[in-house]
């Protein structure tokens, strides 16, 4: 659910972080107030975060909706209130704005920088990514609501860094496939080969009232680790199997050697087109037993269905069900919208493979050889109600990685979000609201947990509250920096320490000892776009 650049068109590499703004004006005072509310919502969500805001909020009387609290988004805008007409006007204005944006030229930035490739070993010398241990507790196998971030990341942090960095690489490259085809291919990471590249192929123009047919960009890449032969004389290493559910066994010396390619990795990017944004906001819920119990987000289901039917099911059948038996692990990882889709696909893949196991005598005789599906969700929106969550936590091994100030991981609001019947995407409900819940496996961190100096931690803490003074002093440009830091850079920063990666994006305030030379010390540095450091400093120095 990152920012969306224009109607029916993808953006340049990493362009989803800084879409172009448009102007939108209303004539009456009452309409001006509604437009102001809608404009600030779109800014906070970074759907229109350019210097030219839809309306000059600085000239309006009062402070609404400032100060904005990054760690309490739903309460700030009262989005939990049933049939909240004001909130629905905000959604409607925002979606209308997205559908009317003009297309910008596409730009391909080839994936040719060596420093964007993740490290192949973590700080303890272990090959990464490792298949993550099953942390469902015994007996019953339930996934805890939250995990101890310190102990878990000590074992898994390097693998999480590998996954997140490759998702960002993939999202930045996606427009190249449309513009150049195979002339600027995305490089599979060392030790992997690409099995499939999946797109959202269906035309959503009519269903979502779009002004132009949406370009379809690569959204999912399926990778296989290992190539059936030793790599430089040794096999690609893995942490050996845990003796029982929840037990973590690590260390390079304990690695089992799986030369046959026993790990499948699926990476899913976030929102890049207006069509995908419409799906983000199709948050009315429906039953979908193929994903589990309860009700799930309709828009996310549309995308998950597409990717399952056009490739993922076939890959799982070939590699796991009908394969030679070496496959044991599948990791499905995503960021933002991709994390929501990853949540659903993890649930569906686990359910599918469990059903297949029932017909395989060899799997029944040796339960530890049955496939384990792990979901890794960075900045994931909520995807279903409490019944879905309970079913998910009972069946799935997952990590839901959350930065406390990230807006996207707070929506749709829990335990409920207002229903709307007056928006472009109709989410009306007789109850006035839709119910949502958080899946388990949470790995939460705040500014004080980032691996950077005390000075930089103070800067990160300054993102918790955003004032009207800060907004007006920068003409709104700092909204982009706020969103980029909390939704992108925080995750790379947090996990970079586990690989000693210099491309960390940890710094916000200028540090005289660390130059802005493109090496990646500052948030978004080296991506082709500047987010930090800013002059004057943002957040303001005390």
C-alpha positions in Angstrom: 0.0 0.0 0.0 2.7 2.4 -0.9 2.0 5.7 -2.7 0.5 5.3 -6.2 1.9 7.5 -8.9 -0.7 7.8 -11.6 -3.8 6.3 -13.3 -3.0 3.0 -14.9 0.7 3.5 -15.2 3.6 2.2 -13.2 6.4 4.5 -12.1 10.2 4.7 -12.4 12.3 2.5 -10.2 11.3 3.2 -6.6 9.0 5.9 -8.0 6.1 4.5 -5.9 7.7 6.4 -3.0 7.2 9.8 -4.4 4.2 10.1 -6.7 3.4 13.3 -8.6 0.8 15.6 -7.0 -2.2 17.2 -8.6 -4.5 20.1 -7.8 -8.0 19.8 -6.6 -10.2 22.7 -5.5 -13.7 23.0 -4.1 -15.8 26.2 -4.1 -17.8 26.3 -0.9 -16.5 26.7 2.7 -18.0 23.4 3.7 -16.6 21.6 0.7 -13.2 23.3 1.4 -13.2 21.8 4.9 -13.9 18.3 3.4 -11.3 18.8 0.8 -8.8 19.8 3.4 -9.5 16.7 5.4 -9.2 14.5 2.3 -6.0 16.3 1.2 -4.2 15.7 4.5 -5.3 12.1 4.6 -3.9 11.6 1.1 -0.7 13.3 2.2 -0.3 11.2 5.3 -0.8 8.0 3.2 1.7 9.4 0.7 -0.6 9.0 -2.2 -0.1 12.7 -3.2 3.0 13.7 -1.3 4.6 16.4 -3.4 5.3 20.0 -2.6 2.1 21.1 -4.4 -0.7 19.9 -2.0 -4.3 19.7 -3.2 -5.2 22.6 -0.9 -3.2 25.1 1.1 -3.8 23.7 4.6 -1.6 26.4 6.1 -4.2 29.1 5.3 -7.1 27.3 6.9 -8.1 28.3 10.4 -7.4 26.0 13.3 -5.0 23.1 13.6 -7.0 20.2 12.3 -5.8 17.5 11.8 -2.5 18.4 13.4 -0.6 17.3 15.4 -0.7 13.9 13.7 0.4 10.9 15.7 2.3 8.3 13.7 1.7 5.6 16.2 -2.1 6.1 16.5 -3.4 6.7 13.0 -6.9 5.2 13.4 -7.6 7.1 16.5 -6.3 10.4 15.0 -8.9 10.3 12.2 -11.6 8.4 14.1 -11.6 5.6 11.5 -13.1 3.0 13.9 -16.4 4.9 14.2 -19.3 3.0 12.4 -20.7 4.8 9.4 -18.3 7.7 9.8 -19.4 9.9 7.0 -16.5 12.3 7.3 -14.0 9.4 7.0 -15.9 8.1 4.0 -15.6 11.5 2.3 -11.9 11.3 2.8 -11.7 7.9 1.2 -13.9 9.0 -1.7 -11.9 12.2 -2.3 -8.6 10.2 -2.3 -9.8 7.5 -4.7 -11.2 10.1 -7.1 -7.9 11.9 -7.0 -6.0 8.7 -7.8 -8.3 7.8 -10.7 -7.9 11.3 -12.2 -4.1 11.6 -12.1 -2.4 12.0 -15.4 0.1 9.4 -16.6 3.8 10.1 -16.3 6.5 8.7 -18.7 7.9 5.4 -17.6 11.6 5.2 -16.7 13.7 2.0 -16.4 16.6 2.0 -14.1 18.4 -1.4 -14.7 19.3 -3.5 -11.7 23.0 -3.1 -12.2 24.4 -1.9 -8.8 26.4 -4.4 -6.9 25.7 -2.8 -3.5 22.0 -3.4 -3.9 22.6 -7.2 -3.7 22.1 -8.5 -0.2 25.0 -10.2 1.7 25.1 -14.0 1.4 26.2 -14.5 5.0 25.1 -12.9 8.3 27.4 -11.5 11.0 27.8 -15.0 12.5 29.0 -16.5 9.2 25.8 -18.3 8.4 24.5 -18.5 4.8 21.4 -16.5 4.3 18.5 -16.7 3.8 17.9 -19.6 6.1 14.5 -21.3 6.2 13.1 -19.8 9.4 12.4 -22.1 12.3 8.8 -23.1 13.2 7.9 -20.9 16.1 4.4 -22.3 16.7 4.3 -23.5 20.3 3.7 -27.1 21.3 1.2 -28.6 22.0 -1.3 -27.3 19.6 1.1 -25.5 17.3 -0.3 -22.0 17.9 1.7 -19.0 16.7 2.2 -16.5 19.5 0.7 -13.1 19.0 4.1 -11.5 19.5 7.7 -12.9 19.5 10.7 -11.7 21.5 12.3 -9.5 18.9 15.8 -9.6 20.5 16.2 -13.4 20.6 14.4 -14.0 17.3 16.4 -11.5 15.4 19.7 -12.8 16.8 19.0 -15.9 14.8 16.8 -14.6 11.9 17.9 -11.0 11.4 20.3 -11.7 8.6 17.6 -13.7 6.6 15.1 -10.9 7.2 17.5 -8.3 5.8 18.1 -10.5 2.7 14.4 -10.8 2.1 13.5 -7.1 2.6 16.4 -5.9 0.5 15.5 -8.2 -2.4 11.8 -7.1 -2.2 12.9 -3.4 -2.5 15.2 -4.3 -5.4 12.4 -6.1 -7.2 9.9 -3.3 -6.7 12.4 -0.8 -8.1 13.1 -2.9 -11.1 9.5 -3.8 -12.0 8.9 -1.0 -14.7 11.9 -2.3 -16.6 10.1 -5.5 -17.6 7.4 -3.5 -19.3 9.8 -1.1 -21.1 12.6 -3.4 -22.1 11.4 -7.0 -21.6 14.5 -9.2 -21.2 16.9 -6.4 -22.1 17.2 -5.3 -18.5 16.6 -8.4 -16.5 16.3 -8.6 -12.7 19.2 -10.5 -11.3 18.4 -13.5 -9.1 20.5 -13.3 -5.9 23.6 -15.5 -5.6 22.6 -19.1 -4.9 19.1 -18.8 -6.5 17.5 -19.2 -9.9 14.2 -17.7 -11.0 11.3 -20.1 -11.5 8.4 -17.7 -12.2 7.5 -14.1 -12.6 3.8 -13.3 -12.0 1.8 -10.3 -12.9 -1.7 -8.9 -12.1 -3.1 -9.7 -15.5 -6.8 -8.9 -15.2 -8.1 -5.6 -16.5 -9.7 -3.8 -13.6 -10.6 -0.6 -15.6 -14.4 -1.2 -15.7 -14.7 -2.6 -12.1 -12.8 0.3 -10.6 -13.9 3.2 -12.8 -10.3 3.9 -14.0 -9.6 6.3 -16.8 -7.1 4.1 -18.6 -6.3 0.4 -18.8 -3.8 -0.4 -16.1 -0.3 -1.5 -17.1 0.5 -4.9 -15.6 3.8 -5.0 -13.9 5.7 -8.0 -12.4 4.4 -8.3 -8.8 5.8 -11.7 -7.7 9.0 -13.5 -8.3 9.5 -17.1 -7.3 13.1 -18.2 -6.6 14.6 -21.6 -5.9 17.6 -21.9 -3.6 20.3 -24.3 -4.7 21.0 -25.7 -8.1 21.4 -29.5 -7.5 25.2 -29.3 -7.2 27.8 -28.1 -4.7 28.6 -24.4 -4.7 32.4 -23.8 -4.7 32.8 -27.3 -3.3 30.2 -26.9 -0.5 26.5 -27.0 -0.4 24.4 -23.9 0.4 24.0 -24.1 4.2 20.8 -24.2 6.2 20.0 -24.3 9.9 19.3 -28.0 10.7 15.8 -29.0 11.5 14.5 -28.2 15.0 13.8 -31.3 17.1 10.3 -30.0 18.1 8.0 -27.1 17.2 9.3 -23.9 18.6 12.8 -25.1 19.2 15.5 -23.0 17.5 18.7 -24.6 16.5 21.3 -22.4 14.8 25.0 -21.9 14.0 27.0 -22.5 10.9 28.5 -25.7 12.3 25.0 -27.2 12.8 23.9 -26.5 9.2 22.4 -29.3 7.2 23.6 -29.5 3.7 20.7 -29.3 1.2 22.4 -29.3 -2.2 19.2 -30.4 -4.0 17.5 -27.0 -3.6 15.3 -27.5 -0.6 14.1 -23.9 -0.2 11.6 -22.0 -2.3 11.4 -18.2 -1.8 8.5 -16.0 -3.1 8.9 -12.2 -3.0 5.9 -9.9 -3.5 6.3 -6.1 -4.0 3.9 -3.3 -2.8 1.5 -1.1 -4.7 2.7 0.5 -7.9 -0.4 1.3 -10.0 -3.8 2.9 -9.4 -5.5 -0.4 -10.1 -3.6 -1.9 -7.2 -4.5 1.0 -5.1 -8.2 0.5 -5.7 -7.7 -3.1 -4.5 -6.0 -1.7 -1.4 -9.2 0.2 -0.6 -11.6 -2.6 -1.4 -11.6 -3.5 2.3 -15.0 -5.0 2.6 -14.5 -8.6 3.8 -15.8 -11.9 2.3 -15.6 -15.6 3.1 -12.9 -17.5 1.4 -12.5 -21.0 2.8 -9.5 -21.8 0.5 -7.6 -19.3 2.7 -9.0 -20.4 6.0 -11.8 -19.6 8.4 -13.6 -16.2 8.8 -13.7 -13.2 6.5 -10.8 -11.6 4.5 -10.1 -8.4 2.7 -11.8 -8.6 -0.8 -9.1 -6.6 -2.6 -6.2 -8.5 -1.3 -8.0 -11.7 -2.1 -8.4 -10.7 -5.8 -4.6 -10.3 -6.0 -3.9 -13.5 -4.1 -6.3 -15.5 -6.3 -4.6 -14.2 -9.4 -1.1 -15.1 -8.3 -2.2 -18.5 -7.1 -4.0 -19.4 -10.3 -1.4 -18.1 -12.7 1.6 -19.7 -11.3 2.2 -20.3 -7.6 -0.1 -23.4 -7.4 1.7 -24.9 -10.4 5.1 -24.3 -8.9 4.1 -25.9 -5.5 2.7 -28.9 -7.3 5.8 -29.4 -9.4 8.4 -28.7 -6.7 6.7 -30.1 -3.6 3.9 -32.5 -4.5 5.3 -34.1 -7.7 9.0 -33.4 -7.1 11.7 -35.8 -6.0 11.0 -35.1 -2.3 13.9 -32.8 -1.5 11.8 -29.7 -1.1 11.0 -28.9 2.5 10.7 -25.2 3.0 8.8 -22.3 1.3 9.2 -18.7 2.4 6.6 -16.2 1.1 7.7 -12.6 1.9 6.2 -9.3 1.0 6.2 -5.6 1.9 3.2 -3.3 2.3 0.4 -4.5 -0.1 2.8 -7.4 -0.9 2.9 -8.3 2.8 -0.9 -8.5 2.9 -0.9 -10.8 -0.2 1.9 -12.8 1.4 -0.3 -13.4 4.4 -3.1 -14.8 2.3 -0.8 -16.9 0.1 1.0 -18.3 3.1 -2.3 -19.5 4.5 -3.4 -20.9 1.2 -0.1 -22.7 0.4 0.0 -24.3 3.9 -3.6 -25.5 3.6 -3.0 -26.8 0.1 0.2 -28.7 1.0 -1.3 -30.1 4.1 -4.1 -31.6 2.0 -1.6 -33.0 -0.4 0.4 -34.5 2.5 -2.7 -36.6 3.4 -2.4 -38.5 0.2 1.4 -39.1 0.4 2.2 -42.2 2.5 5.9 -41.1 2.7 5.0 -37.8 4.1 2.6 -39.3 6.7 5.3 -41.8 7.8 7.8 -39.0 8.2 6.0 -35.9 9.4 9.2 -33.8 9.7 9.6 -34.1 6.0 6.3 -32.5 5.3 6.6 -29.0 3.8 6.7 -26.0 6.1 5.4 -22.7 4.7 6.6 -19.5 6.4 5.2 -16.1 5.9 7.4 -13.0 6.4 5.4 -9.8 6.2 7.0 -6.3 6.4 4.6 -3.4 7.1 1.6 -5.6 6.5 -1.9 -4.2 6.5 -4.5 -6.3 8.3 -6.2 -8.9 6.1 -9.0 -10.6 8.0 -11.3 -10.8 11.0 -10.6 -12.6 14.3 -11.8 -16.0 13.0 -9.3 -15.8 10.1 -6.6 -14.7 12.5 -7.2 -17.6 14.9 -7.2 -20.1 12.1 -4.0 -18.5 10.6 -2.1 -18.6 13.9 -3.0 -22.3 14.4 -1.8 -23.4 11.0 1.0 -21.0 9.8 4.5 -20.2 10.8 4.9 -16.4 10.3 6.8 -13.2 11.1 4.9 -9.9 11.0 7.6 -7.2 11.2 6.3 -3.9 12.3 7.9 -0.4 12.9 5.8 1.3 15.6 5.4 4.5 13.5 4.4 2.9 10.2 0.9 3.9 9.1 0.3 1.0 6.7 0.6 -1.6 9.4 -2.2 0.0 11.3 -4.9 -0.3 8.6 -7.6 -1.4 8.1 -8.2 -0.4 11.7 -8.7 -3.1 14.4 -11.0 -4.2 15.8 -13.1 -2.4 13.2 -12.9 0.2 10.4 -15.8 2.3 9.2 -17.8 1.1 6.2 -18.5 3.5 3.3 -21.2 3.6 0.6 -20.3 7.0 -0.9 -16.8 6.2 -2.2 -15.5 5.1 -5.6 -15.0 1.7 -3.9 -18.2 0.8 -2.2 -17.5 -0.8 1.2 -21.0 -0.4 2.7 -22.1 -2.8 5.4 -25.4 -2.9 7.4 -23.4 -3.0 10.7 -21.6 0.3 9.7 -18.1 -1.2 10.0 -15.8 -4.1 9.0 -14.0 -6.2 11.5 -10.3 -6.8 11.4 -7.7 -8.4 13.6 -3.9 -8.9 13.6 -2.3 -12.2 12.8 0.4 -13.5 15.2 4.2 -13.7 15.0 4.7 -10.0 15.5 8.3 -8.6 15.6 7.8 -5.0 16.7 10.5 -2.4 17.1 10.6 1.3 17.8 13.2 4.2 17.3 15.1 3.2 20.4 15.7 -0.3 18.9 17.4 1.0 15.7 21.1 0.2 15.3 22.3 3.8 15.1 23.7 6.6 17.3 21.7 8.2 20.1 21.6 11.4 17.9 19.9 9.5 15.1 17.6 7.7 17.4 16.4 11.1 18.7 15.7 12.1 15.1 13.6 8.9 14.6 11.7 9.6 17.7 10.8 13.0 16.3 8.7 11.3 13.6 6.1 10.2 16.2 4.3 13.6 16.1 3.9 15.8 13.0 2.8 19.4 13.6 1.2 22.0 11.4 4.2 24.2 11.9 6.5 21.5 10.5 4.2 20.9 7.6 3.8 24.6 6.7 7.5 25.4 7.1 8.4 22.8 4.5 5.4 23.4 2.2 4.4 19.8 2.8 7.6 18.2 1.4 8.5 16.6 4.7 5.4 14.3 4.4 7.3 12.3 1.8 10.3 12.1 4.1 8.1 11.0 7.1 6.4 8.3 5.1 9.6 7.0 3.5 11.4 6.8 6.8 8.7 5.0 8.7 7.5 2.7 5.9 10.8 1.8 4.1 14.0 2.9 5.7 13.1 1.7 9.2 13.0 -1.9 8.1 16.3 -1.8 6.2 18.0 0.0 9.1 16.7 -2.4 11.7 17.9 -5.6 9.9 21.1 -4.2 8.4 23.0 -4.7 11.6 22.7 -8.5 11.2 24.7 -8.5 8.0 27.0 -5.5 8.6 25.5 -4.0 5.4 26.7 -0.4 4.8 23.5 0.2 2.8 21.5 0.7 6.0 19.4 3.9 5.4 19.6 4.5 9.2 20.5 8.2 9.3 18.0 11.1 9.2 20.0 14.1 10.6 23.2 15.2 9.0 26.2 13.7 10.6 29.4 15.6 9.9 31.4 12.4 10.0 29.3 10.6 7.5 29.2 12.2 4.0 26.2 11.9 1.6 28.2 10.1 -1.0 25.6 7.6 -2.2 26.8 4.8 0.0 23.5 4.3 1.7 24.0 5.6 5.2 21.1 8.1 5.0 17.5 7.1 4.4 16.9 6.4 0.7 20.4 7.4 -0.2 21.6 5.8 -3.4 18.1 5.1 -4.7 18.0 8.1 -7.1 15.8 10.2 -4.7 16.7 12.2 -1.7 14.7 11.9 1.5 17.3 12.7 4.2 19.2 14.7 5.4 17.1 17.8 4.9 18.0 21.5 5.4 16.6 22.7 7.8 16.7 19.4 9.7 13.6 17.2 9.8 12.5 16.3 12.3 13.6 19.6 13.9 16.6 19.4 16.1 15.9 20.3 19.8 
